Amino acid sequence: SLSLLDTNLPAEAETELRSFIAKRLTKGALFEGIGNVASVGLSIPEYKVGCYYCRFQQENLLEMPTQESDINTPEYVVCFLGGSEKEDTFRLELDKYIQSLKINLALEQKTLETCVKPYLRSWFEDAICPIQRVVQLFQEKLAFLLHAALSYTPVEVKNADERTEKDISRFLAAASLQGLVQEGTMTSLCIAMTEEQHKSMIVDCSAPQPQLQNAGSNRFCEDWMHAFVNGAEGGNPFLFRQILENFKLKAIQDINNLKRFIRQAEMNHYALFKCYMFLKNCGSGDILLKIVKVEHAEMPEARNVVTVLEEFMRE
């Protein structure tokens, strides 16, 4: 059975949503802590809406879990409704949002009015809008932030309020290739970038527009910056997320193309020239070369190709 704790839906729509969730629970389709997104038909508004829903248990951090306590642990289902199923592009962020709610409930044991309701009301602002706010804040300087995310350059934020600092951190996490390149490569890149002379990129938010130090950019990031800035006129947070996913997809395609050329160049001098021309024309040769250098560190023939490419690029 489902008991209602809080909603801002009209009664009829709430009943329809409850029926939808009850059916999912009966089918065993809700896994603890993992959100789903589905299209739901509700009376108000008179069209289908996108619904993110997630089941979670309230944890008691003071007691050791036992089989008996697991049975008595309260369980909740949280639903967030938007205009379409585009919430799916933010599913990971919403999963983290639910995790924070779970921790807050366990640590603070606050009441529904003082803790849970305000937290639930701000889901869209806190989980969906950070990318949009960062684009609006940085404008043309967004190219430097994209470059830092792609090259694993550490970023230090100064003189910013808590929300802005969190927004920048979330943007960098969303724009990085974490999970798309090998974990060992990512760790090695982070170490390499930290040890480089320019060290951390510093973002100073004391002025209306951020001032940057030790910032790098390239043609690839500048081109994608224009896509973000042009998209800002519509003010649609889902559009920004889609642009960000396309940005990462193109970066991964370029990395894979370069790796293929390097494999060919181990045996073919013409392919080595193709590698060089690709790096020269793709707009992000500086970053791609660093990524493949780390990935091919233990492969002598490929490493030799990368060394030659580095010399070409320097010249």
Phi, psi and chi 1 to 4 in degrees:
 res  aa     phi    psi   chi1   chi2   chi3   chi4
   1 SER       -  150.9   64.2      -      -      -
   2 LEU  -114.9  127.5  -70.8  167.2      -      -
   3 SER  -107.6  135.0  -56.8      -      -      -
   4 LEU   -80.0  127.4  178.2   65.9      -      -
   5 LEU   -99.9  -45.4  -80.6 -175.0      -      -
   6 ASP  -159.7  141.4 -173.4   34.5      -      -
   7 THR  -158.5  157.8 -175.6      -      -      -
   8 ASN  -122.2   22.8   59.0   -4.3      -      -
   9 LEU   -88.6  150.5  -82.6  177.4      -      -
  10 PRO   -61.2  154.9  -17.7   28.0      -      -
  11 ALA   -55.1  -44.2      -      -      -      -
  12 GLU   -64.6  -44.5 -171.5  179.9   -7.8      -
  13 ALA   -66.4  -35.9      -      -      -      -
  14 GLU   -64.1  -40.3 -173.9  -86.0  -43.6      -
  15 THR   -63.6  -41.6  -55.4      -      -      -
  16 GLU   -64.6  -41.2  -69.1  163.8  -15.3      -
  17 LEU   -66.0  -41.5  180.0   60.5      -      -
  18 ARG   -61.1  -40.2 -167.7 -166.2  -60.8 -135.4
  19 SER   -62.8  -41.9  171.6      -      -      -
  20 PHE   -60.9  -47.1  167.1   79.5      -      -
  21 ILE   -66.2  -40.2  -65.5  -62.9      -      -
  22 ALA   -59.7  -41.4      -      -      -      -
  23 LYS   -63.3  -40.7  -75.6  174.4 -173.2  171.3
  24 ARG   -64.9  -40.3  -66.2  -70.4  166.7  122.7
  25 LEU   -63.9  -42.0  -77.4  167.5      -      -
  26 THR   -61.6  -37.8  -53.8      -      -      -
  27 LYS   -78.3   -5.9  -69.5  176.1 -177.8  175.4
  28 GLY    70.3   30.2      -      -      -      -
  29 ALA   -93.3    5.6      -      -      -      -
  30 LEU  -113.3  112.7  -88.2   76.0      -      -
  31 PHE   -96.9  141.6  -62.4  102.5      -      -
  32 GLU   -60.4  124.3 -150.1  -87.7  -23.2      -
  33 GLY    79.7   -1.8      -      -      -      -
  34 ILE  -115.5  115.2  -58.5  171.0      -      -
  35 GLY   -77.6  157.0      -      -      -      -
  36 ASN  -127.8  157.1  -64.3  -84.6      -      -
  37 VAL  -127.4  130.5  176.2      -      -      -
  38 ALA  -143.5  161.3      -      -      -      -
  39 SER   -90.9  131.0 -173.4      -      -      -
  40 VAL  -125.8  132.5 -174.4      -      -      -
  41 GLY   -88.9  117.0      -      -      -      -
  42 LEU  -122.5  152.5  -60.6  177.9      -      -
  43 SER   -63.3  -39.2  -58.9      -      -      -
  44 ILE  -128.1  121.3  -57.8  168.6      -      -
  45 PRO   -70.0  166.2   26.7  -31.7      -      -
  46 GLU   -84.1   47.7  -67.4  173.3   -2.6      -
  47 TYR  -156.7  171.9   56.3   84.9      -      -
  48 LYS   -74.7  140.4  -71.9 -165.3  171.6 -177.0
  49 VAL  -117.6  157.0  -64.7      -      -      -
  50 GLY   -82.6  134.2      -      -      -      -
  51 CYS  -125.8  118.9  174.4      -      -      -
  52 TYR   -92.2  128.4  166.4   91.5      -      -
  53 TYR  -136.1  144.6   55.3   96.9      -      -
  54 CYS  -148.3  133.8 -176.4      -      -      -
  55 ARG   -97.8  137.8  176.9  174.6   74.6   86.0
  56 PHE  -149.2  159.4   72.6   93.7      -      -
  57 GLN  -104.8  144.6  -74.7 -174.0  -19.3      -
  58 GLN   -78.4  128.1 -178.4  175.7  -31.1      -
  59 GLU   -93.2  145.9  -66.2  176.6   -7.9      -
  60 ASN  -110.2  105.7 -168.5  -23.7      -      -
  61 LEU   -75.2  -11.7  -58.4 -178.2      -      -
  62 LEU   -90.5  -16.5  -57.8  176.2      -      -
  63 GLU  -115.1  146.4  -67.2  179.3    8.6      -
  64 MET   -74.3  131.0  -68.6  -65.5  -71.6      -
  65 PRO   -65.8  138.8   20.7  -28.2      -      -
  66 THR  -129.5  169.4   63.3      -      -      -
  67 GLN   -60.7  -38.0 -164.0  168.5   -3.0      -
  68 GLU   -69.6  -41.9 -172.1 -179.3  -21.6      -
  69 SER   -66.8  -32.0   69.3      -      -      -
  70 ASP   -61.3  -37.0  -75.0  -13.8      -      -
  71 ILE   -67.5  -36.7  -64.2  166.4      -      -
  72 ASN   -90.3   -4.6  -61.9  -36.8      -      -
  73 THR   -67.5  128.4  -56.6      -      -      -
  74 PRO   -63.0  141.8  -14.8   25.8      -      -
  75 GLU  -118.9  146.1  -73.9 -162.5  -62.0      -
  76 TYR  -131.4  153.4  -56.4   92.1      -      -
  77 VAL  -123.8  123.8  178.0      -      -      -
  78 VAL  -105.4  134.6  174.5      -      -      -
  79 CYS  -123.2  132.4  -59.7      -      -      -
  80 PHE  -117.5  129.4  -62.9  133.2      -      -
  81 LEU  -109.9  135.6  -61.2  176.9      -      -
  82 GLY  -132.5 -178.0      -      -      -      -
  83 GLY   -71.0  -18.9      -      -      -      -
  84 SER  -157.4 -174.5   71.5      -      -      -
  85 GLU   -81.6   13.7  -72.2 -175.7   58.1      -
  86 LYS   -67.1  -13.1  -70.4  175.8 -177.0  173.4
  87 GLU   -55.5  -21.8  -77.9   88.2  -11.1      -
  88 ASP   -59.1  -30.7 -162.4   38.4      -      -
  89 THR   -70.0  -17.1   55.6      -      -      -
  90 PHE  -111.7   20.6  -74.4   93.7      -      -
  91 ARG   -60.7  -41.0 -167.4  159.5   47.9   81.2
  92 LEU   -63.6  -41.2  -69.3  175.8      -      -
  93 GLU   -63.5  -40.8  -78.1   88.2  -15.3      -
  94 LEU   -69.4  -34.4  -69.1  169.2      -      -
  95 ASP   -60.7  -42.6  -77.3   -8.5      -      -
  96 LYS   -65.8  -35.3  -73.6  178.9 -173.9  172.2
  97 TYR   -63.6  -41.6 -161.1   70.4      -      -
  98 ILE   -66.0  -39.0  -62.9  -62.9      -      -
  99 GLN   -61.2  -40.4 -165.9   61.5   33.0      -
 100 SER   -65.5  -39.2  -64.2      -      -      -
 101 LEU   -61.4  -42.6  173.6   63.1      -      -
 102 LYS   -61.6  -44.6 -173.8  174.9  171.5  177.9
 103 ILE   -66.5  -42.1  -68.0  165.1      -      -
 104 ASN   -61.0  -42.2  -73.8  -21.4      -      -
 105 LEU   -62.7  -40.1  -81.0  171.4      -      -
 106 ALA   -73.1  -41.4      -      -      -      -
 107 LEU   -77.2  -42.3  -72.8  174.9      -      -
 108 GLU  -100.0  -24.8  -44.4 -128.4   -3.8      -
 109 GLN    50.5   37.5  -62.4  -69.3  -42.2      -
 110 LYS   -78.4  167.6  -72.4 -175.4  179.5  177.3
 111 THR   -78.7  167.4   64.3      -      -      -
 112 LEU   -58.6  -44.1 -173.6   68.4      -      -
 113 GLU   -66.1  -45.1  -71.9  -65.6  -29.1      -
 114 THR   -85.2  -24.5   55.9      -      -      -
 115 CYS  -116.9  -55.9  176.9      -      -      -
 116 VAL   -72.2  -48.6  178.4      -      -      -
 117 LYS   -59.7  -50.0  -77.8 -171.9  177.4 -179.3
 118 PRO   -60.5  -37.2  -21.9   32.1      -      -
 119 TYR   -65.3  -44.6 -171.4   83.5      -      -
 120 LEU   -66.9  -36.3  -68.7  176.9      -      -
 121 ARG   -65.4  -27.9  -78.2 -167.4 -156.0  106.2
 122 SER   -96.5   16.7   59.1      -      -      -
 123 TRP   -58.8  -40.7   73.7  -86.6      -      -
 124 PHE   -69.3  -45.8 -166.9   82.2      -      -
 125 GLU   -62.6  -41.8  -80.3  -67.0  -49.2      -
 126 ASP   -83.1  -35.1  -71.3   -7.1      -      -
 127 ALA  -101.8  -29.6      -      -      -      -
 128 ILE  -100.6  -35.4  -53.1  -65.8      -      -
 129 CYS   -90.0   -9.2  -66.4      -      -      -
 130 PRO   -54.1  -42.8  -29.9   36.2      -      -
 131 ILE   -61.6  -43.9  -66.8  170.8      -      -
 132 GLN   -61.6  -43.2 -179.6  179.4   13.7      -
 133 ARG   -64.8  -38.6  -73.3 -163.9  -66.8  -95.4
 134 VAL   -65.9  -41.6  168.0      -      -      -
 135 VAL   -60.0  -45.1  172.4      -      -      -
 136 GLN   -67.3  -32.1  -69.7  168.3  -17.8      -
 137 LEU   -75.1  -44.0  177.6   65.9      -      -
 138 PHE   -87.0  -30.5  -82.2   77.6      -      -
 139 GLN    51.6 -125.6  -61.4  -68.9  -39.4      -
 140 GLU   -64.5  -23.3  -78.5   77.9   12.5      -
 141 LYS   -74.7   -2.1  -68.9 -178.2  179.6  178.2
 142 LEU   -61.8  -27.4 -168.9   73.4      -      -
 143 ALA   -56.4  -37.5      -      -      -      -
 144 PHE   -69.1  -35.7  -60.7  108.6      -      -
 145 LEU   -70.3  -40.3 -150.3   56.6      -      -
 146 LEU   -62.6  -39.8  -69.4  169.0      -      -
 147 HIS   -65.0  -41.4 -171.3  -89.4      -      -
 148 ALA   -63.3  -41.0      -      -      -      -
 149 ALA   -65.8  -41.6      -      -      -      -
 150 LEU   -72.4  -32.2 -146.5   54.2      -      -
 151 SER   -98.8    4.7   61.2      -      -      -
 152 TYR    60.9   30.3  -57.4   90.3      -      -
 153 THR   -76.3  129.7  -57.5      -      -      -
 154 PRO   -62.8  141.7  -13.0   24.0      -      -
 155 VAL  -121.1  128.6  175.5      -      -      -
 156 GLU  -112.7  122.8 -171.9 -178.1  -23.3      -
 157 VAL  -102.7  129.1 -178.9      -      -      -
 158 LYS  -122.0  150.6  -66.1 -177.8  174.5 -179.6
 159 ASN    54.9   37.6  -57.2  -44.9      -      -
 160 ALA  -115.1  150.6      -      -      -      -
 161 ASP   -72.5  168.4   57.4   66.8      -      -
 162 GLU   -60.5  -41.5 -172.5 -178.3   -4.6      -
 163 ARG   -65.5  -43.3 -171.5  172.3   85.2  162.9
 164 THR   -62.9  -42.1  -58.8      -      -      -
 165 GLU   -61.5  -43.4 -161.6  166.0  -21.8      -
 166 LYS   -65.6  -40.9  -83.3 -174.7 -178.6  174.9
 167 ASP   -58.7  -46.6  -75.9   -7.3      -      -
 168 ILE   -63.7  -42.6  -66.4  170.5      -      -
 169 SER   -61.4  -42.8  174.1      -      -      -
 170 ARG   -67.4  -38.7  -75.0  172.6  178.5  169.6
 171 PHE   -62.5  -46.2 -177.4   91.0      -      -
 172 LEU   -61.6  -40.7  -71.7  166.4      -      -
 173 ALA   -65.1  -41.4      -      -      -      -
 174 ALA   -71.1  -30.0      -      -      -      -
 175 ALA   -88.5  -15.6      -      -      -      -
 176 SER   -75.5  165.3   81.3      -      -      -
 177 LEU   -92.6   20.6  -59.2 -178.9      -      -
 178 GLN   -57.1  130.5 -171.3  167.3    2.3      -
 179 GLY    88.3  -14.9      -      -      -      -
 180 LEU  -104.5  -21.2  -61.0  176.6      -      -
 181 VAL  -115.2  163.5  -63.6      -      -      -
 182 GLN   -59.2  143.7  -64.0  169.7    9.1      -
 183 GLU   -62.2  -39.6 -160.7  169.4  -37.9      -
 184 GLY   -62.9  -38.9      -      -      -      -
 185 THR   -62.0  -44.9  -59.2      -      -      -
 186 MET   -61.9  -44.6 -162.7  176.8   66.1      -
 187 THR   -61.5  -46.5  -54.2      -      -      -
 188 SER   -62.8  -39.0  -58.7      -      -      -
 189 LEU   -63.9  -43.5  -84.8  167.3      -      -
 190 CYS   -59.4  -43.6  -70.1      -      -      -
 191 ILE   -64.5  -45.1  -66.5  166.7      -      -
 192 ALA   -61.8  -43.6      -      -      -      -
 193 MET   -69.0  -35.1  -66.6  -51.1  -64.8      -
 194 THR   -68.0  -34.5  -53.5      -      -      -
 195 GLU   -80.7  -15.3  -72.2  173.9   -9.7      -
 196 GLU   -66.5  159.9  -79.0 -160.9    5.0      -
 197 GLN   -58.9  -39.6  -71.8 -178.8  -10.2      -
 198 HIS   -74.1  -13.8   66.5 -102.4      -      -
 199 LYS    50.5 -141.5  -65.2  179.1 -176.7  171.8
 200 SER   -71.9  146.8  -61.1      -      -      -
 201 MET   -83.5  131.4  179.3  175.3  114.4      -
 202 ILE  -105.1  128.2  -63.7  168.9      -      -
 203 VAL  -112.0  112.8  178.7      -      -      -
 204 ASP  -101.6  115.4 -174.2  -11.7      -      -
 205 CYS  -100.7   23.5  -64.8      -      -      -
 206 SER   -74.1  -23.1   52.2      -      -      -
 207 ALA   -98.2  165.9      -      -      -      -
 208 PRO   -55.5  -38.1  -26.7   33.8      -      -
 209 GLN  -112.4  137.3 -162.2 -177.9   24.4      -
 210 PRO   -57.6  141.0  -20.8   30.8      -      -
 211 GLN  -101.6  134.6  -56.9  -58.5  -53.7      -
 212 LEU  -115.9  142.9  -50.3  177.7      -      -
 213 GLN  -126.3  150.5  -66.0  174.3   33.4      -
 214 ASN    56.4   34.2  -54.1  -33.3      -      -
 215 ALA   -92.7  142.9      -      -      -      -
 216 GLY  -122.7  158.5      -      -      -      -
 217 SER  -152.8  173.3 -173.9      -      -      -
 218 ASN  -151.9  176.8   57.7   28.3      -      -
 219 ARG   -65.0  -36.8 -163.9  174.2   74.4 -111.7
 220 PHE   -58.7  -49.5 -179.9   80.7      -      -
 221 CYS   -68.1  -34.7  -66.2      -      -      -
 222 GLU   -67.4  -40.0  -76.9  162.8   12.1      -
 223 ASP   -61.9  -44.0  -71.1  -15.0      -      -
 224 TRP   -71.2  -30.1  -79.2   96.4      -      -
 225 MET   -58.4  -41.1  171.4  -87.4  -67.1      -
 226 HIS   -63.0  -36.4  -71.2  -61.9      -      -
 227 ALA   -62.3  -40.8      -      -      -      -
 228 PHE   -67.2  -48.0  -80.2  101.4      -      -
 229 VAL   -64.4  -39.3  171.5      -      -      -
 230 ASN   -66.3  -34.0  -66.9  -21.7      -      -
 231 GLY   -73.3  -16.4      -      -      -      -
 232 ALA   -66.8  -21.3      -      -      -      -
 233 GLU   -63.5  -37.4  -65.6  169.2   11.6      -
 234 GLY   -76.4  -25.9      -      -      -      -
 235 GLY    64.1   37.2      -      -      -      -
 236 ASN  -104.7  111.3 -178.5  -14.1      -      -
 237 PRO   -61.4  -29.0   17.9  -28.0      -      -
 238 PHE   -70.9  -32.2  -61.7  103.2      -      -
 239 LEU   -64.9  -43.3  172.4   63.9      -      -
 240 PHE   -61.1  -40.6  -69.1  122.6      -      -
 241 ARG   -65.8  -37.7 -175.6   49.4 -174.1  -96.8
 242 GLN   -66.1  -40.7 -166.2   55.9   59.9      -
 243 ILE   -61.2  -41.9  -64.7  170.6      -      -
 244 LEU   -63.5  -40.8 -160.6   56.8      -      -
 245 GLU   -65.8  -39.0  -68.1  -55.2  -45.2      -
 246 ASN   -66.1  -37.9  -66.9  -17.1      -      -
 247 PHE   -58.6  -47.4  162.2   79.7      -      -
 248 LYS   -67.2  -40.5  -72.1  156.6   64.0  173.0
 249 LEU   -60.5  -43.4 -178.8   63.7      -      -
 250 LYS   -65.6  -39.5 -176.5   65.8  173.1   79.9
 251 ALA   -62.6  -42.7      -      -      -      -
 252 ILE   -66.3  -40.4  -72.9  -67.0      -      -
 253 GLN   -60.5  -41.9  -74.3  173.4  -16.4      -
 254 ASP   -65.1  -40.5  -74.9  -10.0      -      -
 255 ILE   -62.0  -45.7  -69.2  168.2      -      -
 256 ASN   -65.1  -38.8  -70.2  -23.4      -      -
 257 ASN   -62.5  -44.6  -77.8  -27.2      -      -
 258 LEU   -63.4  -40.9 -179.3   57.3      -      -
 259 LYS   -60.7  -40.8  -75.1 -178.5 -170.4  174.2
 260 ARG   -63.8  -43.7 -166.9  174.8   73.2 -108.9
 261 PHE   -62.8  -38.3  -71.5  143.6      -      -
 262 ILE   -64.8  -42.4  -72.9  171.9      -      -
 263 ARG   -59.1  -41.4  -79.0 -163.7  -59.7  -87.8
 264 GLN   -68.3  -36.0  -66.5  167.9   -0.5      -
 265 ALA   -71.3  -16.9      -      -      -      -
 266 GLU   -62.5  -24.6  -70.1  173.3   17.0      -
 267 MET  -123.0   -3.1  -61.4  164.7  -74.8      -
 268 ASN  -142.5  118.0 -177.4  -36.2      -      -
 269 HIS   -68.8  -31.9  -78.3 -106.2      -      -
 270 TYR   -64.9  -38.1  176.4   67.2      -      -
 271 ALA   -64.1  -31.4      -      -      -      -
 272 LEU   -63.8  -39.9  179.6   63.9      -      -
 273 PHE   -66.0  -38.6  178.5   70.2      -      -
 274 LYS   -61.6  -39.5  -86.9  171.9   70.8  178.7
 275 CYS   -57.7  -48.7  -91.4      -      -      -
 276 TYR   -61.9  -45.8  167.0   64.3      -      -
 277 MET   -64.6  -37.5  -69.1  -52.1  -66.1      -
 278 PHE   -62.8  -47.9  176.5   76.5      -      -
 279 LEU   -61.4  -37.2  -78.6  169.5      -      -
 280 LYS   -69.7  -33.6 -162.1  174.9  170.3 -173.2
 281 ASN  -100.3  -15.4  -64.3  -35.1      -      -
 282 CYS   -76.2  -18.0   70.9      -      -      -
 283 GLY    92.0  -14.8      -      -      -      -
 284 SER  -132.2   33.9   59.4      -      -      -
 285 GLY   -56.8  -35.0      -      -      -      -
 286 ASP   -60.4  -43.6   57.3  -29.8      -      -
 287 ILE   -76.5  -45.0  -65.1  172.5      -      -
 288 LEU   -59.3  -39.3  -62.3 -171.8      -      -
 289 LEU   -64.6  -38.7 -154.7   50.4      -      -
 290 LYS   -65.2  -41.6  -79.7  174.5 -173.5  164.9
 291 ILE   -64.8  -48.0  -68.6  172.3      -      -
 292 VAL   -70.5  -29.3  -65.5      -      -      -
 293 LYS   -61.9  -43.9 -175.9  178.8 -179.5 -179.8
 294 VAL   -66.3  -44.3  168.0      -      -      -
 295 GLU   -67.5  -29.4  -73.2 -160.5   -2.8      -
 296 HIS  -103.2   15.9  -66.5   96.6      -      -
 297 ALA   -58.8  -33.0      -      -      -      -
 298 GLU   -96.7   10.1  -54.6  -60.6  -37.8      -
 299 MET  -118.5   99.6  -59.0  157.8   67.3      -
 300 PRO   -52.7  -48.2  -24.1   32.2      -      -
 301 GLU   -65.9  -45.2  -69.7 -179.4  -11.8      -
 302 ALA   -65.6  -37.4      -      -      -      -
 303 ARG   -62.5  -37.7 -166.8  174.1   64.8 -130.4
 304 ASN   -63.8  -40.7  -69.5  -21.0      -      -
 305 VAL   -61.3  -45.3  171.9      -      -      -
 306 VAL   -62.4  -39.6  172.3      -      -      -
 307 THR   -62.0  -43.7  -56.7      -      -      -
 308 VAL   -63.0  -43.1  172.0      -      -      -
 309 LEU   -61.6  -40.1  -71.7  170.8      -      -
 310 GLU   -59.8  -42.2  -80.4 -174.5  -48.1      -
 311 GLU   -64.3  -44.6  -71.7  172.8   11.5      -
 312 PHE   -57.9  -46.2  -82.0  153.4      -      -
 313 MET   -65.9  -36.8  -66.8  -62.6  -79.7      -
 314 ARG   -64.5  -41.1  -89.1 -162.4  -63.6  -89.0
 315 GLU   -69.8      -  -71.7  170.2   12.7      -
